[in-house]
Amino acid sequence: MDNNRVFLSLSQQSGFELGYVQKALDTNWITSGGPNVCEFEEELENYIGDESLAIALNSGTSAIHLALILLGVTTGDEVICQSMTFSASVNPVLYQGAIPVFVDSEAETWNICPYNLELAIKDRIKKGKKPKAIIAVHIYGNPYKIDEIHSITDKYQIPIIEDSAEALGSSYKGKKCGTFGDFSIFSFNGNKIITASSGGALITKSETLKEKAVFYANQSKDKAVHYQHSEIGYNYRMSNICAGIGLGQMLILDKNIVARREMHDFYEAIFKEISHVKLYKNRDEDYFSNYWLSTVLIESDSEKNVNRESLREAFEKANIESRPLWKPLHLQPVFEKYPYYGNKIAEDLFEKGLCLPSGSNLTAEEKDRVKEVICTFFENK
């Protein structure tokens, strides 16, 4: 058995990417935009359905930034954000000079808590600052409490940006994630369920808003024979090369989802008899997760040295990558000065939670190595 590094979440090639990339090279479409970009957008639209329109961009972060711009978020505005997520979900709020207001998780989906969300909205309104938008995230591919969250946003008439960066292929009550928000976003970073080597997409249901997003993403070039700009623009459009990779990846998206869910089943069988560990599972049949990453909570036992960090170290010693859950953003140095509503659910998840190797292309030998580390670790305890 070799000791090559087992990574948390590597991309898997379909074998079709090269044909699309070669087409771009052959036609000299080696720039942002182009035929592959248009086709990739169409494939995304067909996949998620619900009359969605896609704008292919160079990152999911760019997609969130454009969503904020299109919602009119500007200096001094407040945006409610889920605390337990990657910083890229919130950084664009600061790009706009706006103020993030963080909300705790709830224990069932680990996503934004409906109770604390409404508490935050009421308090910000009381303080004379109605939030301009809400960013809700499906972390690790697990849908947030969509009915509860959207009933609150509807009640207060606050638009929602649905961060589906990790949730392509996940669904709620049979409807795909990425179709619930006023705007939604995806990421095609190298560790996601499919990749374009980098990239993201903004989702809207308005042709006018799609045109405006493309305008901003192409440096806001006015319709003129010369370069003329009446608005600030951004270099955010996806490249034709990256879109070619994305098209090749779309052909194995469903296969990758099956493989990620099989990895979840693999861990479920291992942890079934281990009392210290709770594997994340969807709360009920309405929720369908792509299980982008399989995640566990580990109850600490100081006498036996059982905790999240000791298991992570055991994996690392075996040259296997695992990683703590997202550190809540309200605890991050760059964000700690901003308002926070909640208790310590997200903090508790961070202290106990570990992301496990979940790639769709893990070999049988690599799975055996992972299983051996887990079984040895808990047998010795």
VOGU-3710 file (C-alpha; in Angstrom, 3 decimals, decimal comma):
1> mdnnrvflsl> 0,000/0,000/0,000  1,503/3,356/-1,048  1,489/6,451/1,111  0,564/9,065/-1,484  -1,432/12,002/-0,183  -5,196/11,409/0,049  -6,846/14,770/-0,523  -10,086/16,127/0,846  -11,809/16,846/-2,471  -10,012/16,599/-5,800
11> sqqsgfelgy> -11,574/17,142/-9,195  -12,210/14,194/-11,502  -11,748/14,470/-15,259  -14,423/13,138/-17,570  -12,104/12,730/-20,553  -14,255/15,105/-22,628  -12,712/18,358/-21,427  -9,875/18,290/-23,934  -12,224/18,232/-26,920  -13,960/21,434/-25,829
21> vqkaldtnwi> -10,660/23,115/-24,994  -9,188/22,059/-28,329  -12,208/23,529/-30,097  -11,502/26,841/-28,371  -7,873/26,682/-29,457  -8,721/25,682/-33,012  -11,160/28,577/-33,384  -8,832/30,982/-31,529  -11,475/31,754/-28,886  -8,835/32,177/-26,174
31> tsggpnvcef> -10,423/34,991/-24,234  -13,315/35,757/-21,904  -16,716/34,884/-23,299  -17,188/32,832/-26,456  -19,131/29,813/-27,750  -18,128/27,492/-24,892  -19,296/30,068/-22,363  -22,716/30,362/-24,011  -23,073/26,584/-24,238  -21,984/26,117/-20,628
41> eeelenyigd> -24,625/28,614/-19,513  -27,273/26,718/-21,480  -26,226/23,418/-19,899  -26,491/24,935/-16,419  -29,894/26,400/-17,193  -31,160/23,062/-18,497  -29,770/21,232/-15,480  -31,238/23,365/-12,702  -34,432/24,243/-14,586  -37,182/26,510/-13,229
51> eslaialnsg> -36,676/29,022/-16,072  -33,307/29,984/-14,609  -30,820/32,100/-16,539  -27,088/31,644/-15,960  -24,189/34,066/-16,315  -20,828/32,279/-16,337  -18,186/34,214/-14,392  -14,624/33,770/-13,206  -15,592/32,857/-9,624  -18,471/32,364/-7,241
61> tsaihlalil> -17,178/35,398/-5,341  -17,667/37,523/-8,471  -21,220/36,201/-8,705  -22,022/37,308/-5,142  -20,444/40,705/-5,832  -22,564/41,244/-8,947  -25,704/40,108/-7,095  -25,067/42,749/-4,433  -24,506/45,415/-7,093  -27,698/44,455/-8,919
71> lgvttgdevi> -29,608/44,653/-5,627  -28,308/48,183/-5,106  -26,170/47,384/-2,056  -23,779/50,248/-1,454  -21,742/52,041/1,213  -23,286/51,823/4,678  -26,002/49,327/3,762  -26,347/46,239/5,923  -26,384/42,671/4,609  -27,295/39,718/6,827
81> cqsmtfsasv> -24,839/36,860/6,394  -24,564/33,299/7,601  -21,637/33,110/10,013  -20,704/29,488/9,348  -19,347/29,617/5,806  -16,218/30,438/3,827  -15,127/34,088/3,859  -15,773/34,427/0,109  -19,505/34,421/0,886  -19,096/37,713/2,736
91> npvlyqgaip> -16,026/39,477/1,315  -18,062/41,085/-1,518  -20,202/42,832/1,111  -17,067/44,711/2,146  -16,128/45,333/-1,499  -19,303/47,424/-1,651  -18,518/49,290/1,543  -21,505/47,618/3,177  -21,757/46,131/6,671  -22,135/42,383/7,291
101> vfvdseaetw> -24,480/41,375/10,101  -23,791/37,790/11,130  -26,350/35,186/12,181  -25,753/31,868/13,953  -26,489/28,394/12,571  -29,201/25,979/13,634  -28,293/22,451/14,643  -30,262/20,465/12,043  -28,848/21,710/8,720  -25,960/23,760/10,181
111> nicpynlela> -27,134/26,702/8,078  -28,588/30,108/8,957  -30,967/29,945/11,920  -34,534/31,177/11,171  -35,140/32,316/14,753  -31,959/34,388/14,966  -32,431/35,662/11,424  -35,774/37,217/12,340  -34,331/38,488/15,601  -31,538/40,216/13,652
121> ikdrikkgkk> -33,951/41,726/11,120  -36,234/43,131/13,839  -33,321/44,590/15,769  -31,683/46,194/12,729  -35,033/47,735/11,724  -35,475/48,985/15,292  -32,054/50,608/14,990  -33,206/52,339/11,787  -31,247/50,130/9,383  -33,379/47,621/7,496
131> pkaiiavhiy> -31,054/45,040/5,889  -30,670/45,456/2,128  -30,131/41,734/1,437  -29,572/38,331/3,037  -26,894/35,838/1,988  -27,878/32,262/2,922  -25,564/29,341/2,229  -26,094/25,619/1,634  -22,903/24,540/3,405  -21,288/21,276/2,320
141> gnpykideih> -24,157/20,792/-0,138  -26,816/20,654/2,585  -29,877/22,816/1,820  -30,773/25,431/4,399  -34,306/25,538/5,869  -35,790/27,018/2,735  -39,452/27,267/3,732  -38,677/28,863/7,094  -36,030/31,270/5,764  -38,019/32,411/2,735
151> sitdkyqipi> -41,187/32,964/4,754  -39,169/35,429/6,851  -37,605/37,182/3,857  -41,036/37,436/2,236  -42,513/38,869/5,437  -39,932/41,660/5,615  -39,511/42,054/1,853  -35,730/41,521/1,897  -34,131/39,865/-1,165  -32,080/36,720/-0,648
161> iedsaealgs> -28,843/35,708/-2,340  -28,737/31,917/-2,331  -25,125/30,781/-2,048  -25,142/27,359/-3,733  -21,374/27,307/-4,254  -21,200/23,828/-2,703  -24,686/22,626/-3,623  -24,859/21,990/-7,378  -27,133/18,959/-7,691  -28,632/19,282/-4,211
171> sykgkkcgtf> -32,366/19,882/-3,965  -35,264/20,617/-1,634  -38,653/19,011/-2,233  -37,442/17,991/-5,682  -36,423/21,509/-6,711  -32,758/22,171/-7,405  -30,671/24,412/-5,192  -29,761/27,528/-7,119  -33,394/28,243/-8,020  -34,704/29,590/-4,698
181> gdfsifsfng> -33,039/32,976/-4,297  -33,709/36,362/-5,851  -30,193/35,675/-7,087  -28,286/32,429/-6,705  -24,653/31,540/-7,240  -22,483/28,508/-7,985  -18,746/27,899/-7,759  -16,630/25,777/-10,093  -13,420/25,962/-8,108  -11,095/22,958/-8,382
191> nkiitassgg> -12,470/21,262/-5,247  -16,164/21,484/-6,107  -18,532/18,758/-7,363  -17,516/19,799/-10,901  -14,846/22,307/-11,871  -13,992/24,647/-14,701  -10,496/24,911/-13,130  -11,929/28,085/-11,630  -15,147/29,974/-12,209  -18,659/30,513/-10,984
201> alitksetlk> -22,135/31,429/-12,145  -24,795/33,940/-11,225  -28,394/32,750/-11,573  -31,413/34,985/-12,172  -34,837/34,589/-13,740  -34,785/38,015/-15,399  -33,437/38,502/-18,924  -32,918/42,185/-18,133  -30,841/41,384/-15,040  -28,825/38,807/-16,959
211> ekavfyanqs> -27,981/41,412/-19,597  -27,007/43,887/-16,888  -24,810/41,298/-15,146  -23,013/40,490/-18,408  -22,554/44,229/-18,973  -20,900/44,690/-15,572  -18,820/41,524/-15,995  -17,436/42,824/-19,308  -16,029/46,064/-17,851  -19,327/47,959/-18,386
221> kdkavhyqhs> -18,475/48,818/-21,960  -21,118/51,115/-23,453  -22,458/50,486/-26,941  -20,056/52,671/-28,912  -17,459/52,137/-31,626  -14,795/53,307/-29,164  -14,235/52,249/-25,562  -16,683/54,262/-23,484  -17,706/53,626/-19,894  -20,546/55,307/-18,002
231> eigynyrmsn> -20,512/52,862/-15,066  -17,846/51,034/-13,089  -17,228/47,599/-14,580  -15,427/44,396/-13,679  -13,351/41,774/-15,465  -15,564/38,932/-14,255  -16,586/36,959/-17,361  -15,599/33,288/-17,552  -12,952/32,421/-20,132  -13,829/30,275/-23,130
241> icagiglgqm> -11,094/27,806/-22,099  -12,490/27,384/-18,578  -16,008/27,005/-19,955  -14,744/24,187/-22,167  -13,508/22,357/-19,089  -16,868/23,018/-17,435  -18,729/21,541/-20,403  -16,670/18,373/-20,156  -17,389/18,216/-16,439  -21,142/18,622/-16,872
251> lildknivar> -21,158/15,226/-18,569  -20,186/13,540/-15,282  -22,039/15,766/-12,817  -24,704/13,191/-11,973  -22,058/10,469/-11,741  -20,036/12,614/-9,328  -23,089/13,213/-7,150  -23,707/9,463/-6,947  -20,059/8,923/-6,004  -20,119/11,627/-3,293
261> remhdfyeai> -23,272/10,160/-1,809  -21,649/6,724/-1,868  -18,755/8,207/0,120  -21,325/9,366/2,665  -22,709/5,804/2,816  -19,132/4,523/3,227  -18,682/6,689/6,317  -22,137/5,840/7,644  -21,179/2,169/7,723  -17,915/2,921/9,521
271> fkeishvkly> -19,309/5,260/12,169  -22,500/3,305/12,843  -21,047/1,633/15,926  -18,799/4,487/17,137  -20,571/6,334/19,926  -18,331/9,409/19,951  -19,155/10,372/16,354  -22,235/11,729/14,601  -22,194/11,787/10,797  -24,138/14,656/9,253
281> knrdedyfsn> -27,345/13,466/7,563  -30,173/15,357/5,898  -32,956/16,054/8,379  -35,694/14,335/6,311  -36,655/13,181/2,820  -37,441/16,724/1,628  -33,719/17,463/1,710  -31,378/15,951/-0,884  -27,703/16,763/-0,408  -24,985/16,120/-2,958
291> ywlstvlies> -22,836/15,509/0,154  -20,070/17,526/-1,465  -18,140/16,851/1,724  -18,958/14,198/4,296  -18,744/15,734/7,762  -18,810/14,473/11,339  -19,177/15,858/14,845  -16,904/14,292/17,453  -17,817/14,466/21,134  -14,697/15,147/23,141
301> dseknvnres> -13,431/12,696/25,741  -10,426/14,220/27,470  -9,513/11,017/29,313  -9,214/9,087/26,054  -7,897/12,069/24,012  -10,799/11,803/21,600  -11,701/15,031/19,855  -11,840/16,587/16,407  -8,206/17,631/16,462  -6,777/14,316/17,616
311> lreafekani> -8,580/12,499/14,787  -7,406/15,122/12,287  -3,840/14,594/13,499  -4,206/10,819/13,112  -5,297/11,364/9,493  -2,416/13,763/8,885  0,078/11,266/10,275  -1,205/8,822/7,641  -0,849/11,536/4,936  -4,618/11,930/4,598
321> esrplwkplh> -6,174/15,374/4,397  -9,104/16,249/6,635  -10,148/19,689/7,776  -12,159/21,362/10,568  -15,575/22,745/9,663  -15,686/26,406/8,667  -14,581/28,668/11,486  -17,532/31,017/12,077  -16,921/34,357/10,441  -17,945/36,371/13,481
331> lqpvfekypy> -14,857/34,871/15,166  -12,512/35,766/12,300  -10,164/38,726/12,926  -11,312/40,514/9,762  -14,997/40,308/10,721  -15,081/40,254/14,538  -16,099/43,915/14,885  -19,422/43,413/13,082  -22,803/42,613/14,707  -23,643/38,997/15,534
341> ygnkiaedlf> -26,986/37,428/16,478  -27,129/33,976/17,970  -25,727/31,700/20,593  -22,884/29,246/20,139  -24,256/26,665/17,695  -21,771/27,574/14,954  -18,943/27,748/17,480  -19,834/24,304/18,818  -19,975/22,873/15,294  -16,526/24,309/14,586
351> ekglclpsgs> -15,065/22,864/17,786  -16,466/19,375/17,135  -16,677/19,165/13,343  -14,367/17,550/10,818  -14,591/17,321/7,014  -13,523/13,914/5,695  -11,984/12,911/2,335  -14,958/12,926/-0,014  -13,647/12,990/-3,578  -15,669/11,222/-6,237
361> nltaeekdrv> -12,513/9,513/-7,513  -11,110/7,992/-4,319  -9,757/4,523/-5,056  -10,595/1,397/-3,095  -7,079/1,445/-1,666  -7,458/5,057/-0,526  -10,782/4,243/1,117  -9,130/1,338/2,924  -6,465/3,714/4,257  -9,111/6,129/5,492
371> kevictffen> -11,074/3,337/7,152  -7,951/1,937/8,787  -7,110/5,289/10,384  -10,639/5,678/11,771  -10,904/2,142/13,093  -7,415/2,152/14,613  -7,992/5,540/16,214  -11,211/4,525/17,968  -10,102/0,966/18,799  -7,079/2,403/20,607
381> k> -9,337/4,703/22,611
//
